[in-house]
Amino acid sequence: MADFTKTGLRVSTMVITAHWGTQINLDILFRSLPPIIIPIWRPQEGILKFENKNKVLGASHKDIFTNRKITSKSFFNQSTIVLRRNVNEEKETECWKEVNVKLFANGGIQMTGVTSKEFARDALEWLLDTILHLPETPFAGPAAIQRFSVQLINTDYSLNKFINQDALHKLLINEYNLFSMLEKTIYQGVNTKFFYNTKNIEKGICECEKFCKGQGSGQGEGECKRITMSIFRTGKIIITGAREMNQIEAAYCFLNKVFEKHHKAILYQPNQ
């Protein structure tokens, strides 16, 4: 029996896209927001920052602690708004999370810094309600949250053992036929690709008859979804590139089975 322990998967961040269903005038939004921008020191939910073209309202945590300068680049069809939301679902205690939301003039939305679909949708619903209560509406027509979709999930977990990267790298290539790279002068992790498809969930190999880029839905011929597993010597593992948690979990289960089967060859205590 394998003598190592592992943590569960932790979602570090998600990238989510959506649409308002109508165009949005970002200049009108910029003019309307100053009265409701909250200062970073105030302990409450709200809008911390809005960046439109080369103008900025407010500041975020990242600005303060990295001494970030205002960029001279101008994106006339895109603005960035930073929200502060309480990530505690019970709302009994305050645990703040800053969420970056890119707003596009055509109504498109891109969110980063979220850890669940529920949290992201809640933040968007709050933002929509806030905008709808402004004195001057920036929307060209009726607005609602549409096309809500997860584009990327980043996760990580760790083992209580160190990993022999050279042995693992060779094993993944020779025994499991996975695409794997190990160039320590460029990247410290074993960079391995796991191709998820409902046709062969456990293998991690593309078995499509025609050329498959690995950018599909993960279901059926030519639709493999390429997942990246980055495995570090210290036992830290990053799994990223998926759009659904079941894709991440398939890679997680696969890798743990490899550790369990070959633990004597690839896992060791730090002092050994």
Protein Blocks (a to p, Z undefined) as FASTA:
>chain_A
ZZbdcdddddfbdcddddehiacdfklmmmmmmmmoccfklcceddfbdcehjacehjdf
klmmnopacdfbdcfkbccddddddfbfnlmaccdddddddddfkopacdehiabfklmm
mmmmmmmmmmmmpmbdcbfbdcddehiacfbdcdddddfbdcdfklmmmmmmmmnopacd
ddfklomcdcddddddfklmmnopafbfbdcehlanopaehiaccddddddfkopacdeh
iabfklmmmmmmmmmmmmmmmmmmmgccfkZZ
